[in-house]
Amino acid sequence: MKRISALLAMILLCTGLSHAAPAGKATLPKDYEKWEKSGEKVVNDKKSLFYGIHYTYVDKKAMPAYKAGKGYPEGSRFVVVFYNIKEEGGKPVKGKKNMIVLMKRDKKFKETGGWQFAGFGPDGKPSMIDPVKNCFECHEKDAKDREYVISRYADFK
């Protein structure tokens, strides 16, 4: 449970809200599963906040900037869906969904570099995490030079 909470906090950095705006005001796009989807990313390191299997969805507005590594227009969105890992035949496979995170370009969120971060449970209901401490601090540390987007298009496929 600690790993899931830590992972959710870390990933929410990809999907943040300012302290003034509760996470409940963010909404998960209903159509995100129709967006361009990354290949499966498996993180086996149990000490990693990103332990698990995840997929990144990128909307059409964000994709040209994602390919270029910069220039995200207002409204660009990313959704990352995380699953637990289970073993089948000695191989890691996708288990139960454990969280979903949203990162949306929104200049109103100055405290988080112009991005709204929000986390959701596996049921799509908002979680109440701190977007600055749980999301943006890592994005700022790891991807300030890429407009705070940690993943790269080269890693997408």
C-alpha positions in Angstrom: 0.0 0.0 0.0 2.9 2.4 0.8 4.3 1.7 -2.7 1.0 2.5 -4.3 0.6 5.7 -2.4 4.2 6.7 -3.1 3.7 5.9 -6.8 0.5 7.8 -7.0 2.1 10.8 -5.4 5.1 10.6 -7.8 2.9 10.2 -10.8 0.6 12.9 -9.8 3.5 15.2 -10.4 2.6 14.5 -14.0 -0.9 15.6 -13.2 -0.9 18.4 -10.7 -3.1 21.0 -9.2 -2.2 24.1 -7.2 -2.7 24.1 -3.5 -5.7 26.5 -4.0 -7.6 24.1 -6.2 -8.7 20.7 -4.8 -7.9 17.7 -6.9 -11.6 16.9 -7.1 -12.0 19.7 -9.7 -9.9 17.9 -12.3 -11.8 15.4 -14.5 -10.4 12.4 -16.2 -11.1 12.6 -20.0 -13.6 10.0 -20.9 -12.0 9.4 -24.3 -8.4 9.1 -23.3 -8.2 5.4 -24.2 -8.7 6.4 -27.9 -5.6 8.6 -27.8 -2.2 7.4 -29.0 -0.9 4.9 -26.5 2.6 3.9 -25.6 3.9 0.4 -25.4 3.9 -1.4 -22.1 6.4 0.0 -19.7 7.5 -2.5 -17.0 9.3 -1.2 -13.9 10.5 -4.3 -11.9 12.4 -2.4 -9.2 10.2 -2.7 -6.1 12.0 0.3 -4.6 10.9 2.6 -7.5 7.9 4.8 -7.1 7.1 3.7 -10.7 7.1 0.0 -9.8 4.4 -1.7 -11.9 3.2 -1.8 -15.5 2.0 1.4 -17.1 0.8 2.9 -20.3 0.9 6.6 -21.4 -1.8 8.1 -23.5 -1.1 11.4 -25.3 -3.8 13.5 -26.9 -3.6 14.9 -30.5 -2.9 18.4 -29.3 0.2 17.3 -27.3 1.6 14.8 -29.7 3.5 17.2 -32.0 5.2 18.9 -29.0 5.8 15.5 -27.4 7.7 14.3 -30.5 9.7 17.6 -30.5 10.3 17.5 -26.8 8.9 21.1 -26.3 6.3 23.6 -27.2 3.2 22.1 -25.5 0.1 24.2 -26.4 -2.5 25.1 -23.8 -4.8 22.2 -23.2 -2.2 19.4 -24.0 -3.0 16.3 -22.0 -1.3 13.1 -20.9 -2.9 10.3 -19.0 -0.8 7.5 -17.4 -2.5 4.3 -16.3 -0.7 2.1 -13.7 -1.2 -1.6 -13.0 0.2 -3.8 -10.3 2.6 -6.6 -11.5 1.7 -10.2 -11.1 3.7 -13.2 -12.1 2.6 -15.7 -14.7 4.9 -18.4 -15.9 7.9 -16.5 -14.4 7.1 -13.3 -16.3 5.7 -10.0 -15.1 2.2 -9.4 -16.4 -0.4 -6.7 -15.9 -2.4 -7.2 -12.7 -5.1 -4.9 -11.3 -5.3 -1.3 -12.2 -4.0 0.7 -9.2 -4.1 4.4 -10.4 -4.6 6.9 -13.2 -2.9 10.3 -13.5 -3.6 13.3 -15.6 -1.2 16.0 -16.7 -2.8 18.9 -18.5 -1.2 22.1 -19.8 -2.9 25.0 -18.0 -1.2 28.4 -17.5 -3.4 29.0 -14.5 -1.4 26.5 -12.5 1.7 28.7 -12.0 2.8 26.8 -8.9 3.2 23.6 -11.0 5.0 25.1 -14.0 1.8 25.7 -16.0 0.5 22.1 -15.7 -2.5 20.8 -13.8 -1.7 17.5 -12.1 -4.5 15.1 -10.8 -4.6 11.6 -9.6 -7.5 9.1 -9.8 -8.1 5.8 -8.3 -8.6 2.7 -10.4 -12.3 3.5 -10.5 -11.6 7.0 -12.1 -12.6 8.9 -8.9 -10.3 11.7 -7.9 -7.7 11.1 -5.2 -6.6 14.0 -3.0 -2.9 14.3 -3.2 -0.7 17.4 -3.1 0.2 18.2 -6.7 3.2 20.2 -5.7 4.9 17.8 -3.3 3.7 14.6 -4.8 4.0 15.5 -8.5 5.7 18.7 -9.5 8.7 18.4 -7.3 9.9 15.4 -9.2 8.9 16.8 -12.6 10.8 19.9 -11.8 13.9 18.0 -10.8 13.8 15.4 -13.6 12.4 17.3 -16.6 12.6 21.1 -16.2 14.4 21.3 -19.5 11.5 19.4 -21.2 8.7 21.6 -20.0 8.3 19.2 -17.0 7.3 16.2 -19.1 9.3 13.3 -17.7 8.6 10.7 -20.4 10.0 11.1 -23.9 8.6 10.2 -27.2 11.6 8.0 -27.9 10.5 5.8 -25.0 6.9 5.9 -26.2 6.9 2.8 -28.4 
